Each structure stands twice: as structure tokens, then as C-alpha cells.
Amino acid sequence: KQLQKDLEEVKELLTKATRKRLRDVLMTEKHKLELELKNQPPPKPKDAAEEEKSSLGGYTVKINNYGWDQSDKFIKIYISLNGVQKLPAENVQVNFTERSFDLLVKNLNGKNYTMTFNNLLKPISVEGSSRKIKTDTVLVMCRKKREEKWECLTQVEKESKEKEKAAYDTSDPSEGLMNLLKKMYAEGDDEMKRTINKAWVESREKQSKGDIPMDI
């Protein structure tokens, strides 16, 4: 754009120049500019990511609700999206890795939808995994590398379950009850906390009188 402006200015000056030496200098500059313009590379195409972004339009919604099931060979994740079957197939994309997948649904009723699963419990086969579009549903099919039952979907879920189990799995029943009461107290509302406090005080009073032997 700048070169084009320079060239136009040189041409303008040429029409006004009368001295030969000045005209020669301007003519040399004109040829130089024309050559530069001719050899200029074509405008670069938009960056692929930028183009993807601009083609998305609307705003992006993160999907948190899903259902899942499994067979010997597949983990199946069901995502409900009204009208998804009306979209062109290329608008529903899933990228798989051995322990994760990303779902992107573009331009569904003016919105884009994404879902990411990281740290899948066990490895999956990237080549054997796929997605199916059904009425109001996207089905993500993760092909298991080994035909075995998964107890949950992700490593994080497994660790969370194990921690919870460890909290209650104790040989001392009174310790298990204490852990349960602590959890109920931490997660409960004011009414729940008052009830637990009252029960705690009463049990302490009974214990001090020798009515009950077990310390809860």
C-alpha cells in the first residue's frame, strides 16, 4: 500500500519536472518502485487459528452435563444438545489423545459448545475412537485399549472416591462415625450444624454420667 502511494507521487512529480537530470532520477525511482511492487509476495492468508476463531462467531458454552456407559470395547459419553443433528457433520469435531478428548460443536443456535476430558482413567485407542451424531445427542465413543471394566471416567474421580472411602473405611467404628459427623457438619446448613452440636453436647453429658461407654 505504501509502495503504491510512493509510485503515484513519483509519477506526479515526473509530470512537473522539466530538468533532464531530475527526470532521470525520477524515472529510475519509478522503475525501482514498479519492480518492487511486482515482486511483492501476495498477502498472507489468515492464521489458521485466527480463521477458526472468526468462523466460530457467537459465544462459547462449556458443557458440564453428560451421561456415560460402557461395553467391553468402548466408553460411551452421551451429550444432549438440542438440534445438533441439523448441523453439517464438520461442525461437530472431536480430537482424541491416548488419555483425553476435546469436543467442539460449532454454531448450534448461534452458540458454540465445548467439552474437555483430561486424565481418562485408562488409555484409549485414538484411531479406534469416533463420534456419532444422533437426534439431540452427540455420542463420543472412546475405544478401550484393553477390554476391561472402568470403575469411573477419569483418574481424578478415582482418587476422589478412594479418599472418600478411606475416610469411612476404618477398623474403629467410632472413628468412622466421627469422620461422618465431621463431613456432615462441614457440608451442612445452619440447622444441620445446630443438630450435630446438640447431639454432641448431649452425648458428652451422658458419657460424663457414665450412661454410655463409647466416645462418639
KEKE-3310 file (N, C-alpha, C; in steps of 0.2 Angstrom, whole numbers, plus 5000, padded with zeros to 4 digits):
npx = (5004:5010:5020:5013:5008:5020:5024:5014:5016:5029:5026:5018:5027:5035:5027:5028:5042:5055:5069:5082:5091:5084:5072:5078:5082:5070:5064:5071:5069:5055:5055:5061:5052:5041:5046:5048:5035:5029:5036:5032:5027:5011:4997:4997:4988:4975:4980:4978:4972:4966:4957:4949:4944:4937:4927:4920:4911:4897:4895:4905:4900:4903:4902:4894:4886:4883:4880:4886:4892:4897:4904:4912:4922:4921:4920:4907:4901:4887:4881:4869:4862:4851:4844:4856:4858:4855:4865:4879:4890:4904:4904:4904:4916:4929:4943:4955:4966:4978:4974:4964:4950:4943:4929:4921:4907:4901:4893:4879:4863:4867:4877:4893:4899:4909:4918:4930:4939:4951:4965:4960:4954:4960:4971:4966:4962:4967:4964:4954:4943:4929:4915:4897:4883:4867:4849:4847:4858:4875:4886:4900:4913:4924:4937:4942:4959:4962:4951:4942:4933:4929:4930:4927:4927:4938:4955:4955:4942:4943:4953:4947:4936:4943:4949:4937:4932:4943:4941:4930:4932:4937:4944:4940:4925:4919:4928:4925:4912:4914:4921:4911:4902:4909:4911:4897:4894:4903:4898:4885:4870:4865:4855:4858:4870:4867:4860:4869:4878:4870:4868:4880:4884:4874:4878:4891:4887:4880:4890:4899:4891:4892:4882:4884:4896:4904:4914:4908)
npy = (4994:5006:5007:5009:5021:5029:5027:5033:5046:5049:5048:5059:5069:5068:5073:5086:5089:5097:5098:5088:5080:5078:5072:5060:5054:5053:5044:5033:5030:5027:5016:5007:5007:5001:4988:4983:4983:4973:4962:4959:4949:4939:4944:4937:4922:4922:4917:4900:4897:4909:4911:4900:4905:4916:4910:4904:4913:4920:4915:4905:4890:4880:4863:4854:4844:4827:4810:4793:4777:4760:4747:4731:4735:4749:4765:4776:4792:4802:4817:4829:4839:4851:4849:4846:4837:4843:4851:4853:4840:4843:4852:4847:4842:4831:4829:4816:4810:4799:4799:4808:4819:4831:4840:4849:4859:4868:4883:4881:4885:4898:4898:4891:4875:4867:4854:4846:4832:4827:4817:4803:4788:4776:4771:4775:4770:4780:4780:4770:4777:4787:4798:4800:4807:4809:4811:4826:4823:4820:4807:4801:4790:4781:4771:4757:4753:4741:4727:4730:4733:4749:4758:4772:4787:4796:4799:4808:4807:4794:4795:4804:4796:4786:4793:4797:4784:4780:4788:4783:4770:4761:4752:4755:4758:4769:4779:4780:4785:4797:4804:4804:4812:4824:4827:4829:4840:4850:4851:4854:4864:4878:4873:4860:4860:4865:4854:4844:4849:4849:4836:4831:4838:4832:4819:4820:4824:4813:4803:4808:4806:4792:4785:4780:4770:4772:4783:4795)
npz = (5000:5004:4995:4983:4985:4985:4972:4965:4969:4963:4950:4948:4951:4941:4930:4932:4932:4924:4921:4914:4922:4934:4930:4925:4937:4944:4935:4936:4949:4948:4940:4949:4960:4953:4950:4963:4968:4959:4963:4975:4989:4988:4998:5015:5020:5032:5049:5054:5066:5069:5059:5062:5074:5070:5062:5071:5078:5088:5105:5117:5125:5139:5141:5154:5158:5156:5151:5154:5148:5147:5136:5133:5124:5122:5129:5132:5129:5132:5126:5128:5116:5109:5093:5087:5077:5065:5061:5049:5047:5049:5058:5070:5080:5086:5095:5099:5111:5119:5132:5133:5127:5116:5113:5101:5096:5083:5080:5084:5085:5086:5095:5102:5108:5120:5126:5137:5141:5152:5158:5157:5164:5160:5146:5129:5112:5099:5085:5085:5091:5090:5084:5085:5078:5084:5086:5094:5102:5105:5103:5110:5107:5115:5111:5120:5125:5132:5135:5148:5163:5167:5182:5184:5175:5175:5181:5191:5197:5202:5212:5220:5225:5231:5242:5249:5252:5261:5271:5278:5279:5291:5305:5317:5323:5330:5326:5312:5313:5318:5308:5298:5305:5305:5292:5288:5296:5291:5278:5280:5283:5293:5302:5302:5308:5320:5325:5325:5334:5346:5348:5350:5362:5371:5370:5376:5389:5394:5393:5403:5414:5414:5407:5394:5387:5375:5366:5355)
capx = (5000:5014:5024:5009:5007:5026:5024:5009:5019:5034:5023:5015:5032:5038:5023:5030:5049:5057:5076:5083:5094:5079:5068:5081:5082:5063:5062:5075:5065:5049:5056:5063:5046:5037:5049:5046:5028:5028:5039:5029:5023:5004:4995:4997:4982:4974:4982:4973:4968:4963:4952:4944:4941:4932:4922:4915:4906:4893:4900:4906:4897:4906:4897:4896:4881:4884:4879:4891:4890:4902:4904:4918:4926:4920:4917:4902:4899:4882:4880:4862:4862:4845:4845:4863:4858:4853:4872:4884:4895:4911:4903:4905:4923:4932:4950:4957:4973:4978:4971:4959:4947:4940:4923:4919:4901:4901:4887:4872:4858:4871:4882:4897:4899:4915:4919:4936:4940:4958:4967:4955:4956:4965:4972:4961:4965:4965:4962:4948:4938:4925:4909:4891:4878:4860:4844:4848:4863:4882:4889:4908:4915:4932:4939:4947:4965:4961:4944:4941:4928:4932:4925:4925:4929:4944:4959:4953:4937:4946:4957:4942:4932:4947:4950:4931:4932:4947:4938:4925:4934:4942:4943:4937:4918:4918:4932:4921:4906:4917:4923:4905:4899:4913:4909:4890:4895:4906:4894:4878:4867:4865:4851:4861:4876:4864:4858:4875:4881:4866:4869:4887:4884:4870:4882:4896:4884:4878:4896:4901:4887:4893:4877:4886:4903:4908:4915:4907)
capy = (5000:5012:5007:5011:5029:5032:5027:5038:5053:5049:5049:5066:5074:5067:5077:5093:5090:5100:5097:5081:5076:5077:5067:5054:5052:5051:5038:5027:5028:5024:5009:5003:5005:4996:4982:4981:4981:4967:4956:4959:4942:4940:4944:4931:4920:4922:4912:4895:4898:4915:4909:4896:4909:4921:4906:4902:4918:4919:4914:4898:4887:4874:4858:4851:4839:4821:4803:4788:4770:4756:4740:4728:4738:4756:4770:4780:4798:4805:4824:4831:4846:4851:4851:4845:4833:4848:4854:4850:4835:4846:4857:4843:4839:4828:4827:4812:4808:4792:4799:4814:4821:4838:4840:4856:4859:4875:4887:4877:4890:4904:4897:4885:4871:4863:4849:4843:4827:4825:4811:4797:4783:4771:4773:4773:4770:4786:4778:4767:4781:4791:4802:4799:4812:4807:4816:4830:4820:4818:4801:4801:4783:4780:4764:4755:4749:4734:4726:4729:4737:4755:4760:4778:4790:4800:4797:4812:4804:4788:4797:4807:4790:4782:4797:4796:4778:4779:4792:4780:4763:4761:4747:4758:4761:4776:4784:4781:4789:4804:4806:4805:4818:4830:4828:4832:4847:4854:4852:4855:4871:4880:4869:4853:4861:4865:4847:4840:4852:4847:4829:4831:4840:4828:4813:4821:4824:4806:4800:4810:4802:4785:4782:4777:4769:4774:4790:4796)
capz = (5000:5005:4989:4978:4986:4983:4965:4962:4970:4959:4943:4949:4951:4934:4925:4934:4932:4917:4920:4912:4927:4939:4926:4925:4944:4945:4931:4939:4955:4946:4938:4955:4964:4950:4951:4970:4968:4955:4966:4982:4990:4989:5006:5018:5022:5039:5053:5054:5072:5069:5054:5066:5079:5066:5059:5076:5079:5094:5111:5118:5131:5142:5143:5160:5159:5151:5154:5151:5149:5144:5134:5134:5120:5122:5134:5128:5133:5129:5127:5125:5113:5105:5086:5084:5070:5059:5059:5045:5050:5050:5064:5076:5080:5092:5095:5104:5113:5122:5139:5134:5121:5116:5109:5099:5092:5081:5078:5086:5088:5087:5101:5101:5114:5121:5132:5138:5146:5153:5163:5157:5169:5156:5139:5124:5105:5095:5079:5085:5094:5085:5087:5081:5079:5084:5087:5100:5106:5102:5106:5109:5108:5116:5111:5126:5123:5135:5136:5155:5166:5171:5188:5183:5169:5175:5186:5197:5200:5205:5218:5225:5228:5236:5248:5252:5255:5266:5277:5282:5280:5297:5309:5323:5321:5332:5321:5306:5314:5319:5301:5295:5308:5303:5285:5288:5299:5286:5272:5282:5284:5300:5305:5302:5312:5327:5327:5327:5341:5351:5349:5353:5369:5375:5371:5381:5396:5395:5394:5409:5419:5414:5404:5388:5387:5369:5364:5348)
cpx = (5004:5018:5020:5008:5014:5026:5020:5012:5025:5031:5020:5021:5035:5034:5025:5038:5051:5065:5077:5086:5089:5074:5071:5081:5075:5061:5065:5071:5058:5049:5057:5056:5041:5039:5047:5039:5026:5031:5037:5026:5015:5002:4994:4990:4981:4977:4976:4968:4964:4956:4946:4940:4935:4926:4917:4910:4902:4898:4900:4903:4901:4901:4899:4892:4882:4882:4884:4889:4896:4900:4911:4924:4926:4918:4913:4900:4893:4881:4874:4863:4856:4847:4852:4863:4857:4860:4875:4889:4901:4910:4904:4911:4925:4939:4952:4964:4973:4974:4966:4956:4944:4935:4922:4913:4901:4894:4880:4868:4862:4876:4887:4898:4905:4915:4926:4937:4948:4959:4961:4958:4961:4966:4967:4965:4962:4961:4955:4942:4935:4919:4903:4886:4871:4855:4845:4854:4870:4884:4896:4910:4922:4933:4944:4953:4965:4954:4943:4936:4932:4927:4923:4928:4936:4948:4957:4947:4939:4949:4952:4938:4937:4948:4943:4930:4936:4945:4934:4927:4939:4939:4939:4930:4917:4922:4928:4915:4908:4918:4916:4902:4903:4911:4902:4890:4898:4902:4887:4876:4867:4861:4854:4867:4873:4862:4864:4878:4877:4867:4875:4887:4880:4874:4888:4893:4883:4884:4899:4898:4888:4887:4879:4894:4907:4908:4914:4910)
cpy = (5006:5013:5010:5019:5032:5032:5032:5045:5054:5051:5057:5071:5074:5072:5084:5094:5092:5098:5089:5077:5074:5072:5060:5050:5049:5045:5032:5025:5025:5017:5004:5001:5000:4989:4979:4979:4974:4961:4955:4952:4944:4940:4938:4929:4921:4916:4907:4896:4904:4914:4905:4900:4913:4917:4904:4907:4916:4918:4907:4896:4881:4869:4854:4844:4833:4815:4799:4781:4766:4749:4737:4732:4746:4759:4775:4786:4801:4812:4826:4838:4847:4853:4850:4841:4837:4851:4850:4845:4838:4850:4853:4839:4837:4826:4822:4811:4802:4793:4805:4814:4828:4838:4848:4856:4867:4877:4883:4883:4896:4904:4891:4882:4867:4859:4846:4838:4825:4820:4806:4792:4778:4774:4771:4773:4776:4784:4774:4771:4786:4795:4800:4804:4809:4812:4819:4827:4819:4812:4801:4794:4782:4773:4762:4751:4742:4733:4724:4734:4743:4757:4767:4781:4793:4798:4802:4809:4798:4790:4800:4801:4787:4786:4796:4790:4777:4783:4788:4772:4763:4755:4749:4761:4768:4781:4785:4786:4796:4807:4808:4812:4825:4832:4832:4839:4852:4856:4854:4863:4872:4876:4862:4854:4862:4858:4843:4842:4849:4840:4827:4832:4835:4821:4814:4821:4817:4802:4801:4807:4795:4781:4778:4776:4772:4781:4792:4803)
cpz = (5000:4998:4983:4979:4984:4975:4962:4963:4965:4952:4943:4948:4944:4929:4926:4932:4924:4916:4919:4918:4932:4936:4926:4932:4946:4941:4934:4946:4954:4944:4944:4959:4960:4950:4958:4971:4965:4959:4973:4983:4990:4997:5009:5020:5030:5043:5054:5060:5072:5065:5058:5070:5075:5064:5065:5077:5086:5100:5113:5125:5133:5144:5149:5162:5154:5155:5151:5153:5146:5141:5135:5130:5120:5128:5130:5132:5129:5131:5124:5122:5108:5098:5083:5078:5064:5057:5053:5049:5053:5056:5071:5076:5086:5091:5100:5105:5117:5129:5139:5127:5122:5111:5107:5094:5090:5078:5078:5089:5090:5093:5099:5108:5114:5127:5132:5143:5147:5158:5163:5161:5166:5149:5134:5117:5101:5089:5079:5088:5089:5088:5082:5083:5079:5086:5094:5104:5102:5106:5105:5111:5108:5116:5116:5123:5126:5136:5144:5157:5169:5177:5188:5177:5169:5181:5193:5201:5204:5212:5223:5228:5233:5242:5252:5256:5261:5272:5281:5283:5285:5302:5315:5321:5324:5328:5315:5307:5315:5313:5298:5298:5306:5296:5284:5291:5294:5280:5274:5282:5291:5304:5307:5308:5319:5330:5329:5334:5347:5353:5352:5360:5373:5376:5376:5388:5398:5397:5401:5415:5419:5411:5398:5388:5381:5368:5357:5346)
residu = (LYS:GLN:LEU:GLN:LYS:ASP:LEU:GLU:GLU:VAL:LYS:GLU:LEU:LEU:THR:LYS:ALA:THR:ARG:LYS:ARG:LEU:ARG:ASP:VAL:LEU:MET:THR:GLU:LYS:HIS:LYS:LEU:GLU:LEU:GLU:LEU:LYS:ASN:GLN:PRO:PRO:PRO:LYS:PRO:LYS:ASP:ALA:ALA:GLU:GLU:GLU:LYS:SER:SER:LEU:GLY:GLY:TYR:THR:VAL:LYS:ILE:ASN:ASN:TYR:GLY:TRP:ASP:GLN:SER:ASP:LYS:PHE:ILE:LYS:ILE:TYR:ILE:SER:LEU:ASN:GLY:VAL:GLN:LYS:LEU:PRO:ALA:GLU:ASN:VAL:GLN:VAL:ASN:PHE:THR:GLU:ARG:SER:PHE:ASP:LEU:LEU:VAL:LYS:ASN:LEU:ASN:GLY:LYS:ASN:TYR:THR:MET:THR:PHE:ASN:ASN:LEU:LEU:LYS:PRO:ILE:SER:VAL:GLU:GLY:SER:SER:ARG:LYS:ILE:LYS:THR:ASP:THR:VAL:LEU:VAL:MET:CYS:ARG:LYS:LYS:ARG:GLU:GLU:LYS:TRP:GLU:CYS:LEU:THR:GLN:VAL:GLU:LYS:GLU:SER:LYS:GLU:LYS:GLU:LYS:ALA:ALA:TYR:ASP:THR:SER:ASP:PRO:SER:GLU:GLY:LEU:MET:ASN:LEU:LEU:LYS:LYS:MET:TYR:ALA:GLU:GLY:ASP:ASP:GLU:MET:LYS:ARG:THR:ILE:ASN:LYS:ALA:TRP:VAL:GLU:SER:ARG:GLU:LYS:GLN:SER:LYS:GLY:ASP:ILE:PRO:MET:ASP:ILE)
# end
